[in-house]
Amino acid sequence: MAANPLIDSRDMRFVLFEALQVDRLTSFETFSMFDREMFESTLDLAEKIAVERVYPANRAGDRTGARYDPATKNVTVPEEFKQAMAIFNEAGFTGLGNDPEWGGTGMPETVYRAVMEYFFAASVAFTINVSLLVGATNLVKNFAPDEQKKLYLEKMMSGAWGGTMCLTEPDAGSDVGALKTKAVKQADGTYLITGQKIFISAGENDLYEDIIHPVLARIEGDPPGTKGISIFLVPKYFANPDGTLGTRNDLVCTGIEHKMGIKGSPTCALSFGDNGACVGYLMGGEREGMKIMFQMMNEARLDVAQQGLAVASSAYSHAATYAKNRVQGAAPSEKGGKPVPAAIVKHPDVKRMLLWMKSQVEAMRMLTLLAAYSTDIMHSAGGEEAKEARALLDFLIPICKAGNTDLAWLVTAEAIQVYGGYGYCADYPVEQLARDSKILSLYEGTNGIQSMDLVMRKLLMNPGIYNYSVFKKRIFETLERARGAVDTAYISEVDRAVRMMDETVAILSKYRDAGDMEEIFARATTLQQCFRMLAHAWMHLWALSLCAPRLMEIAGEISGEKPAAAAKENPEAAFYYGKVLSSKYYLGTEFKKYFGLIESVMSGERAVTEAFDDVFTGVLEA
Ligand SMILES: Cc1cc2nc3c(=O)[nH]c(=O)nc-3n(C[C@H](O)[C@H](O)[C@H](O)COP(=O)(O)OP(=O)(O)OC[C@H]3O[C@@H](n4cnc5c(N)ncnc54)[C@H](O)[C@@H]3O)c2cc1C
C-alpha cells in the first residue's frame, strides 16, 4: 500500500484497542459475530481505498468542482469521484454500520467512525455524500412507512441511491422554525410539497441513480415555529414495485453555490413542486419533524466532528512530512560550530508547531471515538452503564462538533505556517485543507449554536446537571487511574481545572435562576472552548497513563537519552515516546491557557451584553 499521508494509523489503533478496548463490544449479543481481526481487516481495507482511490480524487475534485447545467438543470460531479464511489460501494462501506436486516454489515459505531476518519481525511467533499446518505437511510429505516422502506432501503444501504438532508431555506438558517416549505395532504395519504430549499449538499448529482430527500415542511394549517414542522421522504425518482426507477418527481435543482472549499460537493438550491406535483411521504407523525431531527442530530454532528478531526489529521501529517524534508537554516544545536544545513523540523519553533498540532489531533481522535463508543454502549449495555453512556454522549456532542471544527481551521492554518510560502500555494495540499475545513464550523448547526446547546440544554437546563456529573465522574476515574503512572503535577492541574469549572457552573446557574440568559449566551462560546480544553486534558492524562508505562517497559525511562535512543531503533518506542511528549506538551503548556479562559467566563464583565447595534454601525458611519 502507498504510504499513508493522512492519518497516524498506529494512533488510531491505540485509541481503539489500547484505550477504549473495543474488542469488549464483541461480548454483547449485537456484535457477537465480529472479532478483533475483522475490525482490523476492515480498517486496513478502508485505509487502502482511502489512500489509493479517494485521496487522489480530492485534488481533482477541487480543481474541477461540481458543475451545473442550466439547460438540463443537471449537476455533474468530478469524474474521479464517480470512480472512487464505485470502489467504495463495492467494498460495502456505505452500509458498514447499518442494520443487517436491510443489507448493512452491523459493525459497531466505533469501528464505523474510525473507518470514516480515513475517508474524511482523504476527501471531505467526496465523503459527505456518504454521511448524508447514511443519515437519510437511518431516517427512512426508523420513520418511513413500511412500503417506502421496502422500496428504498436496500438501494440506499448498498450506495446505489443517495440521500440528503433538506432543512435550510433563504430565511430559515439557524432558525429552522422559520421555514416556509408547505405540505398539503392528499386523499391517498401522501402530501404535495411546495417550497425552496437552499444550501443542500448533494441535492442534485450524477453520483447516484436516485436521490432520497428527507424534507422539513409545514403541513397546511399547522402552527408556526418548530412545533408545526413535519418531515417527508421526497424521492427524486419514484421506485417501481420491482425496485427499478420509476417516473420523476416534481423537483429541480435551480443552481449550485460557488464556494471557498469542498468544491467537488454540489451545494444546491432545490425547488419543490413548481408544477404542483411534488409528492412526499410523511415520516413519523404529523408535527414530529423536529423531534425526529433531534434524534438524528447526535449522529450528524458527530459526523461533522469527525470531518474536523480528519482534516486536521491530514494537515498535521502533511506538515510533519514536509518539515522533515525541507532544509532551511542551521539547527540551533549546531550553532557555535560549523553551521550544518538542517531540515526545518530541527528548529524549536517548527517543533512547537508540530507538537501543538499533534497534541490537538490526538486529543480530538480519542474524544471523538469515545463519543462513538458511548453510542455503542448506550445501545448494547443495559442499566446504569447505558444511562451514563447516553449522558456522556449528549454532553460530548457539542464539544466534539464545535471543538474539532474550530481546531480544524486553526490546525490547517498552522500547517500552512509550517510549509512557509509554499503552503499558501496551490501546488501543495494544505491550502485546500484550510479552505475545505472552514465550512465545518458553519453547517450542521453553527458553532455558536453548538455552544448554546452545550451551556443550556446539556448543562444548565439538564435535570440535576446529570450530564456534567457523568463527565466529571469519568474524569475523576481517570485521575485515580493515573496516580502512580503520571507526574502528580499533571494530575493536580486537571483536578484544579475541574474545581474551577464547578465554580463557573455555580456562577452561570445564578444567572439562570435570575433569568439573565443574555449573560449566559454571551459566555457560551468561551465556556464551550473551556470544556473542549478540559476534555482534551482528560484525554491526554488518560493517554499518558497508558503510554508512559509502555515506554518505561521498552526504554527503561520516559524522558532523557534512553527513550530517545530507543525511539531511533524501535518504531513502538518511537510511537510511545511521541505520545508521551504530545501529552506532556498539552498538559504542561497548552492547558495553561484554560485557566485564563475560564477566568474570563467567571468575570462579571458585561461589555458584550451592554453593546447594541449602534455600537457597531456607529464606527462605520463615523
Ligand atoms: C457548503 C454548505 C453545505 C450545506 N449543506 C446543507 C445541507 O445539506 N442541508 C441543509 O439543510 N443545510 C445545509 N447548509 C446550510 C447550513 O446548515 C446553514 O448555513 C447554517 O445552518 C447556518 O445558517 P445561515 O447560513 O442562514 O446563517 P445564520 O443563521 O444567518 O447565522 C449567521 C450567524 O449568526 C449566528 N446566529 C444565528 N442565530 C443565532 C442565535 N439564535 N443565537 C446566536 N447566534 C446566532 C450564527 O451562529 C452565525 O454566526 C449548508 C451550508 C453550506 C454553506
The ligand as an SDF file (V2000), in Angstrom:
LIG
                    3D

 53 58  0  0  0  0  0  0  0  0999 V2000
  -21.4070   24.2460    1.8660 C   0  0  0  0  0  0  0  0  0  0  0  0
  -22.6860   24.1800    2.6550 C   0  0  0  0  0  0  0  0  0  0  0  0
  -23.3630   22.9890    2.7590 C   0  0  0  0  0  0  0  0  0  0  0  0
  -24.5820   22.9190    3.4570 C   0  0  0  0  0  0  0  0  0  0  0  0
  -25.2830   21.7420    3.4740 N   0  0  0  0  0  0  0  0  0  0  0  0
  -26.5580   21.7420    3.9930 C   0  0  0  0  0  0  0  0  0  0  0  0
  -27.4160   20.6070    3.8460 C   0  0  0  0  0  0  0  0  0  0  0  0
  -27.0260   19.5840    3.2890 O   0  0  0  0  0  0  0  0  0  0  0  0
  -28.6950   20.7030    4.3160 N   0  0  0  0  0  0  0  0  0  0  0  0
  -29.1730   21.8220    4.9210 C   0  0  0  0  0  0  0  0  0  0  0  0
  -30.3320   21.8360    5.3120 O   0  0  0  0  0  0  0  0  0  0  0  0
  -28.3720   22.9050    5.1020 N   0  0  0  0  0  0  0  0  0  0  0  0
  -27.0890   22.9020    4.6470 C   0  0  0  0  0  0  0  0  0  0  0  0
  -26.2980   24.0240    4.7680 N   0  0  0  0  0  0  0  0  0  0  0  0
  -26.8150   25.1770    5.4880 C   0  0  0  0  0  0  0  0  0  0  0  0
  -26.1470   25.3870    6.8480 C   0  0  0  0  0  0  0  0  0  0  0  0
  -26.5370   24.3940    7.7380 O   0  0  0  0  0  0  0  0  0  0  0  0
  -26.5110   26.8210    7.2820 C   0  0  0  0  0  0  0  0  0  0  0  0
  -25.7210   27.6840    6.5030 O   0  0  0  0  0  0  0  0  0  0  0  0
  -26.3030   27.0300    8.7660 C   0  0  0  0  0  0  0  0  0  0  0  0
  -27.2980   26.3450    9.4610 O   0  0  0  0  0  0  0  0  0  0  0  0
  -26.3400   28.4970    9.1720 C   0  0  0  0  0  0  0  0  0  0  0  0
  -27.4580   29.1550    8.6480 O   0  0  0  0  0  0  0  0  0  0  0  0
  -27.2550   30.5410    7.8550 P   0  0  0  0  0  0  0  0  0  0  0  0
  -26.2090   30.3200    6.8440 O   0  0  0  0  0  0  0  0  0  0  0  0
  -28.5720   31.0070    7.4190 O   0  0  0  0  0  0  0  0  0  0  0  0
  -26.6420   31.5250    8.9390 O   0  0  0  0  0  0  0  0  0  0  0  0
  -27.4550   32.3750   10.0300 P   0  0  0  0  0  0  0  0  0  0  0  0
  -28.4430   31.5120   10.7070 O   0  0  0  0  0  0  0  0  0  0  0  0
  -27.9240   33.6280    9.3920 O   0  0  0  0  0  0  0  0  0  0  0  0
  -26.2950   32.7010   11.0740 O   0  0  0  0  0  0  0  0  0  0  0  0
  -25.3490   33.7700   10.8830 C   0  0  0  0  0  0  0  0  0  0  0  0
  -24.5740   33.9630   12.2010 C   0  0  0  0  0  0  0  0  0  0  0  0
  -25.4830   34.3260   13.2550 O   0  0  0  0  0  0  0  0  0  0  0  0
  -25.3890   33.4130   14.3270 C   0  0  0  0  0  0  0  0  0  0  0  0
  -26.7270   33.1700   14.8870 N   0  0  0  0  0  0  0  0  0  0  0  0
  -27.8800   32.9330   14.2180 C   0  0  0  0  0  0  0  0  0  0  0  0
  -28.8860   32.7380   15.0880 N   0  0  0  0  0  0  0  0  0  0  0  0
  -28.3800   32.8580   16.3170 C   0  0  0  0  0  0  0  0  0  0  0  0
  -28.9070   32.7680   17.6410 C   0  0  0  0  0  0  0  0  0  0  0  0
  -30.1930   32.4720   17.8660 N   0  0  0  0  0  0  0  0  0  0  0  0
  -28.0770   32.9660   18.6860 N   0  0  0  0  0  0  0  0  0  0  0  0
  -26.7750   33.2130   18.4820 C   0  0  0  0  0  0  0  0  0  0  0  0
  -26.2070   33.3110   17.2660 N   0  0  0  0  0  0  0  0  0  0  0  0
  -26.9980   33.1450   16.1920 C   0  0  0  0  0  0  0  0  0  0  0  0
  -24.8080   32.1410   13.7440 C   0  0  0  0  0  0  0  0  0  0  0  0
  -24.1350   31.3590   14.7270 O   0  0  0  0  0  0  0  0  0  0  0  0
  -23.8590   32.7020   12.6880 C   0  0  0  0  0  0  0  0  0  0  0  0
  -22.6420   33.0420   13.2680 O   0  0  0  0  0  0  0  0  0  0  0  0
  -25.0720   24.0780    4.1030 C   0  0  0  0  0  0  0  0  0  0  0  0
  -24.3620   25.2810    4.0140 C   0  0  0  0  0  0  0  0  0  0  0  0
  -23.2120   25.3570    3.2850 C   0  0  0  0  0  0  0  0  0  0  0  0
  -22.5040   26.6960    3.1700 C   0  0  0  0  0  0  0  0  0  0  0  0
  1  2  1  0
  2  3  1  0
  2 52  2  0
  3  4  2  0
  4  5  1  0
  4 50  1  0
  5  6  2  0
  6  7  1  0
  6 13  1  0
  7  8  2  0
  7  9  1  0
  9 10  1  0
 10 11  2  0
 10 12  1  0
 12 13  2  0
 13 14  1  0
 14 15  1  0
 14 50  1  0
 15 16  1  0
 16 17  1  0
 16 18  1  0
 18 19  1  0
 18 20  1  0
 20 21  1  0
 20 22  1  0
 22 23  1  0
 23 24  1  0
 24 25  2  0
 24 26  1  0
 24 27  1  0
 27 28  1  0
 28 29  2  0
 28 30  1  0
 28 31  1  0
 31 32  1  0
 32 33  1  0
 33 34  1  0
 33 48  1  0
 34 35  1  0
 35 36  1  0
 35 46  1  0
 36 37  1  0
 36 45  1  0
 37 38  2  0
 38 39  1  0
 39 40  1  0
 39 45  2  0
 40 41  1  0
 40 42  2  0
 42 43  1  0
 43 44  2  0
 44 45  1  0
 46 47  1  0
 46 48  1  0
 48 49  1  0
 50 51  2  0
 51 52  1  0
 52 53  1  0
M  END
$$$$
